[in-house]
Each structure stands twice: as structure tokens, then as C-alpha cells.
Amino acid sequence: MTADSNSFNLPDELLPHLIPANATFTRIHPVGRDPCWFGPAPGTGPSARFDAPAGEYRTLYGADRVEGAFAETALRRLGQSVVRDYAEARQRSDIRTLRALTLAKLYDNGLAWHGVTADILTGSDFAPSQALAAAFFTKYSDLDGIAYRARYDNDDICYALFDRVDIADLEVVVSRPLANELDDVDGEDFDAKAFNSSAWTGAATSAEKIAAVKTLIPIAQAAVEQLIATLSGSRHNGGPPLDDTIDAIEALRSLHVALGKLLLAADEGKLTDASFDGMGIEIARYGKRALRNLVNDPVPYALSATILAILSACGLAGIGGYLAGVAVNMRKKLD
């Protein structure tokens, strides 16, 4: 699909997403590449979501949190295993802004403000999003880039910085092998070659995934129901649940509904590979929200183990492993 940057009717006034000076963001990038690298390489064409369609500028990609950077790199193709070789070929770098940056807010109310729809930002065809980025670059001469939600994790905000941001405006705080992140999650040397459910469940084909869903999702639903019942009860001091617990209960209820949708689609023979992946994203989102709101409660670790087992057995091991890592990192913070 071709797209023209002139086809976008952007408003005269920008709705900004501001990154203050001395804020940090995270990049996951190939080993050996400068953490403050703007791409694509000279002489090559655009390849990433907001790259300049005709080489008008170069772009640096990052995220507000490491989870967002991970989702935009390792989880770009759902159903694909996150392998040790992949992690060993990449760095995780935290970068500090030495001046305030002004980005276009292309999420939440920023979409309607700028007359943009989310499908342009999340589609597998990058031509429309590249044309949109070029339109923003041309329309707003002082604009430093674009802020948008991660395609595979709507809880996280990602950044595409134009090369109007000088390398002197950025400072690398720390850069370390991404493989170390896996070691931190595991608590010891990470020897597994991949999070690959088909190696032990055999749920590789659509028929096998449907069979796994029909067998295992009711177990996950029962576990979530028990968690909701446990959290809804009075606290040990007799008081009502805390606000974070109430938010977690709502996320668990949404998770239960999402699991039900997955099961219904399997029962009705409507579980395509695309819908399977989409429902997996929804399940992961609600599970993560519940985990974050239960940081001071041992329950989320039981939840993460349950979700890891269910999603892995159904062929969504990448999401399962990611959720488990979130929970373990939260446990480490408590310790």
C-alpha cells in the first residue's frame, strides 16, 4: 500500500506528549550498535514503523519502560519463541534526556485530536504510519518525535524520536546485555533455548491449539474465579479490600471474560490464528494489570504461574513467559 504524507489534514495546534529533561527511557537494540543510533543506516530504505519514507530524517525508537521496549521487539511476532540467541544478540540501554522533548501524542485523546485512527499506527503495512510520521515532521518544525502505544502491550508508551534530537541531547545511563535480564528473571543462569510450548505440548497446529484451549481454559477460569473470591473477602484486619485490590479484581473479571471469549471461539469453530493471537494479547493485558495492582500480595505469583501454564500449553508461550517475568521481577522488588 502506498501512502502520501500530504493526505493527512493535521490540526494547526499540536497535542503534545512531553518528556522532561532528566527523564529516562529504554531501548532494546543489537549488540554493537550505539544506544543512541538513529536509523535506518545511510543508503538503506525505510524499514521500521515511523521511518522517513523518502529519507527526510532518521529515527530512534525507545519506550517509557523496559516492558514496552521488550513488547515492541521480542513480541513483534506472536507465537514466535523468545530464544536465548535473540537475547544474546541484543542490549538493553537506558537513556537520559538532557533537554525536554516534545512529541506528538498519538494515543488516547491524541488520536481524535490529530484526526488519526489507531489502525494506521498498528497495521502490519508500515507505509501509512511512515507517511503519517513524515506529515508530522513537516507540519510541526519543532516536533521531536511521536509517542504511541506499544502494538503488543497497550499499557506501555513507546517513542519514535526524529533526528532533530541531537545525540548531545541524550546520555546513556547504562547499557547491558539483554540476556542478563533473562538471568535476573530466572534467578540463575538461564539454560533454556526457548519458550516453545510445542516442544512439550505438541499444540502446534490449529486443531491441537483448539483442543488445548477446550481442555485447559476452563481450568484457568476456575483459578481466576477462586482468586476473585479470595480477594473479594475481608482483609485480615476485617477492613474492606484496598483500592489496588479492587482494581485487580476488576482486571481479573475482565481476564475471566477474555478467557471465556477464547473458549467460546474454540467451541464454535471460529478460532482462527489471527483471533487466537488477538485474544492472547487481550488475556495478557488483563493479567498484567492484575499483577501490577497486587504487588504487595502473594496472590499474583499464583496467578502468573497459572497463566504461564495455560497460555504455554495453548501455544502462546511467548506471552506466558513475559507475564511470568513480570511477576518474578515484582517478587524481586519486594525481597
C-alpha positions in Angstrom: 0.0 0.0 0.0 1.2 3.5 -0.8 0.5 6.5 1.3 1.1 10.2 0.9 2.1 12.5 3.8 0.1 15.2 2.1 -3.1 13.2 2.6 -3.2 13.9 6.4 -5.1 17.0 7.5 -3.3 17.7 10.7 -4.5 20.5 13.1 -2.5 23.7 13.5 -2.2 23.1 17.2 -0.3 20.0 18.4 -1.4 17.9 21.4 2.0 17.1 22.9 3.4 14.3 25.0 6.2 16.0 26.9 9.3 14.1 28.1 11.0 16.3 30.7 14.7 16.9 30.9 16.5 14.2 33.0 13.8 11.6 32.3 14.9 8.1 31.2 13.6 5.8 28.5 14.7 2.3 27.4 15.9 0.8 24.1 16.5 -2.8 23.1 18.9 -2.9 20.2 21.5 -5.1 18.5 24.8 -5.6 20.3 27.5 -3.3 18.9 25.1 -0.6 17.8 25.3 2.8 19.6 22.4 3.0 22.0 21.6 6.5 20.5 21.5 5.2 17.0 19.1 6.8 14.5 18.0 4.6 11.6 17.9 3.4 9.0 21.5 3.1 8.0 22.6 5.5 5.2 21.8 4.2 1.8 19.0 1.9 3.0 15.3 2.4 2.7 12.7 2.7 5.5 12.0 -0.5 7.4 10.5 0.5 10.8 7.1 1.8 11.6 7.8 5.5 11.6 10.9 5.7 9.4 11.0 8.5 6.9 9.5 7.3 3.6 12.0 9.3 1.5 14.9 9.7 3.9 13.8 13.1 5.2 15.1 12.2 8.7 16.3 9.3 10.7 14.5 7.8 13.7 15.4 6.4 17.1 13.0 4.0 18.8 12.5 3.5 22.5 9.9 3.1 25.3 9.0 4.6 28.6 9.6 1.2 30.3 11.6 -1.9 29.5 8.3 -3.8 29.2 7.3 -1.7 26.3 10.7 -2.0 24.6 10.5 -5.7 25.1 7.0 -5.9 23.6 7.9 -3.9 20.6 11.0 -6.1 19.8 10.7 -9.6 21.2 6.9 -9.9 20.9 6.6 -8.4 17.4 5.5 -11.7 16.0 3.2 -13.5 18.4 3.6 -17.3 18.6 7.3 -16.9 17.9 9.6 -18.2 20.6 11.8 -15.8 22.6 15.2 -17.6 22.3 18.4 -17.2 24.1 20.3 -16.5 20.9 18.0 -13.5 20.3 18.6 -12.1 23.8 22.4 -12.6 23.5 22.4 -10.6 20.3 20.8 -7.5 21.9 21.5 -4.9 24.5 19.1 -3.1 26.9 20.1 0.6 27.2 18.6 3.2 29.5 18.9 6.7 28.1 18.5 10.1 29.8 17.2 13.2 28.1 19.3 16.2 28.7 16.6 18.6 27.5 12.8 18.5 27.4 11.4 16.7 24.3 8.1 17.5 22.7 6.4 14.5 21.0 3.0 14.2 19.2 0.6 12.4 21.4 -0.7 9.6 19.2 -2.6 7.6 21.8 -5.8 8.1 23.8 -7.4 11.5 23.2 -4.4 12.4 20.9 -5.8 10.2 18.2 -9.0 12.1 17.7 -7.2 15.4 18.3 -4.9 14.8 15.3 -7.6 13.1 13.2 -5.7 9.8 13.3 -7.1 6.2 13.8 -5.3 3.5 15.7 -5.2 1.1 12.7 -2.7 3.4 11.0 -0.3 3.0 13.9 -0.7 -0.7 14.5 -1.1 -2.2 11.0 1.4 -4.6 9.5 1.8 -2.4 6.5 4.2 0.4 7.6 3.6 2.7 4.6 0.7 4.6 6.2 2.4 5.1 9.5 5.6 6.2 7.8 3.7 8.7 5.7 1.9 9.9 8.9 5.3 10.4 10.6 6.6 12.4 7.6 3.4 14.6 7.8 4.1 15.4 11.4 7.7 16.1 10.8 6.8 18.5 8.0 3.8 20.2 9.8 5.5 20.9 13.1 9.0 22.2 12.7 9.9 22.0 16.4 8.5 18.5 16.9 11.0 15.9 18.3 9.0 12.8 17.6 5.9 10.7 18.2 4.6 8.9 21.3 2.4 5.9 20.7 1.2 2.8 22.5 3.1 -0.5 22.0 1.3 -2.7 19.5 1.6 -5.8 21.7 1.2 -4.1 25.1 -1.2 -1.3 25.3 -0.1 -0.4 28.8 3.2 1.0 27.6 4.1 4.1 25.7 6.8 4.0 23.0 8.7 6.7 21.3 9.9 7.4 17.8 12.4 10.3 18.0 13.3 12.3 14.9 17.0 13.2 14.4 16.0 16.8 15.4 17.0 15.4 18.7 20.8 15.7 18.7 22.9 12.9 20.1 24.3 15.6 22.5 20.7 15.8 23.9 20.9 12.2 25.1 23.0 10.4 27.7 23.4 6.7 28.1 22.9 5.8 31.7 23.5 2.1 31.5 23.8 -0.5 28.7 23.8 -4.2 29.4 23.2 -7.5 27.6 19.5 -8.3 27.3 20.4 -11.9 28.2 21.2 -10.5 31.7 17.5 -9.6 32.0 16.6 -13.2 31.5 19.1 -14.3 34.1 17.6 -11.8 36.6 14.1 -13.2 36.0 15.2 -16.8 36.3 17.4 -16.0 39.4 20.2 -18.2 38.0 21.8 -19.0 34.7 19.1 -19.3 32.0 19.8 -22.5 30.1 16.5 -23.0 28.2 16.9 -22.5 24.5 13.4 -21.1 24.0 9.9 -20.6 25.5 8.4 -23.1 23.0 5.3 -24.8 24.1 5.1 -27.1 21.0 8.2 -28.9 22.2 6.3 -30.4 25.1 2.6 -30.0 24.4 2.5 -30.6 20.7 0.0 -27.8 20.3 1.5 -26.6 17.0 -1.5 -26.9 14.6 -4.8 -25.1 14.8 -6.7 -28.3 15.7 -4.2 -29.0 18.5 -4.5 -25.5 19.8 -8.3 -25.7 19.8 -8.1 -29.0 21.7 -5.7 -27.5 24.3 -8.0 -24.4 24.7 -11.1 -26.6 25.3 -9.2 -28.7 27.9 -7.2 -26.0 29.8 -9.1 -22.7 29.6 -11.9 -24.0 32.0 -9.1 -24.7 34.5 -7.8 -21.1 34.1 -11.3 -19.7 34.5 -11.8 -21.7 37.7 -8.4 -20.4 39.1 -9.4 -16.8 38.3 -12.8 -17.3 39.9 -11.1 -18.5 43.1 -8.7 -15.6 43.1 -11.6 -13.2 42.7 -13.4 -14.8 45.6 -10.3 -14.7 47.8 -9.5 -11.1 47.0 -13.2 -10.0 47.5 -13.2 -11.2 51.1 -12.4 -9.1 54.1 -8.8 -8.3 54.9 -7.1 -9.9 57.9 -8.0 -6.9 60.0 -11.6 -7.1 59.0 -11.5 -4.0 56.7 -12.7 -3.8 53.1 -10.3 -4.5 50.2 -7.8 -1.8 49.3 -8.2 0.3 46.2 -5.4 -1.6 44.4 -7.1 -4.9 45.2 -10.4 -3.6 43.9 -8.7 -2.6 40.6 -7.1 -6.0 40.5 -10.5 -7.7 40.9 -11.8 -5.7 38.0 -8.9 -6.8 35.9 -9.4 -10.4 36.9 -13.1 -10.2 35.9 -12.1 -8.8 32.5 -9.5 -11.6 32.3 -12.2 -14.1 33.0 -14.4 -12.7 30.2 -11.5 -12.8 27.8 -10.8 -16.4 28.7 -14.5 -17.1 28.0 -14.3 -15.5 24.6 -11.4 -17.7 23.7 -13.2 -20.8 24.9 -16.4 -19.8 23.0 -14.5 -19.2 19.8 -12.9 -22.7 20.1 -16.3 -24.3 20.8 -17.9 -22.6 17.8 -15.1 -23.4 15.5 -14.2 -19.7 15.0 -10.7 -19.8 16.5 -8.5 -18.6 13.6 -4.8 -18.0 14.0 -5.4 -14.2 13.9 -8.2 -14.3 16.5 -6.1 -16.6 18.7 -3.2 -14.2 18.7 -5.6 -11.2 19.3 -7.3 -12.9 22.2 -3.9 -13.8 23.6 -2.9 -10.1 23.7 -6.2 -9.3 25.5 -5.6 -12.0 28.1 -2.0 -10.9 28.7 -3.1 -7.3 29.1 -5.7 -8.1 31.8 -3.3 -10.5 33.5 -0.6 -7.8 33.7 -3.0 -5.3 35.1 -4.0 -7.6 37.9 -0.3 -8.4 38.7 0.6 -4.7 38.9 -2.2 -4.0 41.3 -1.3 -6.9 43.6 2.4 -6.1 44.1 2.1 -6.4 47.9 0.1 -9.6 47.8 1.4 -13.2 47.2 -1.6 -14.0 45.1 -0.2 -12.6 41.8 2.6 -15.2 41.8 0.0 -18.0 41.8 -1.9 -16.1 39.1 1.2 -15.7 36.9 2.1 -19.4 37.3 -1.4 -20.4 36.3 -1.5 -18.1 33.3 2.0 -19.2 32.2 0.9 -22.8 32.3 -2.3 -22.2 30.4 -1.0 -19.9 27.7 2.1 -22.0 27.2 0.0 -25.2 26.8 -2.2 -23.5 24.3 0.7 -22.3 22.2 1.1 -18.8 23.5 4.3 -19.4 25.4 5.9 -16.0 24.5 3.1 -14.2 26.3 3.1 -16.7 29.2 6.9 -16.3 29.7 6.6 -12.5 29.6 3.8 -12.5 32.2 5.8 -14.8 34.4 8.8 -12.5 34.1 6.7 -9.5 35.2 5.6 -11.4 38.3 9.1 -12.6 39.2 10.6 -9.1 38.8 7.9 -7.8 41.2 8.8 -10.5 43.7 12.5 -9.5 43.5 11.5 -5.9 44.3 9.6 -7.0 47.4 12.6 -9.0 48.5 
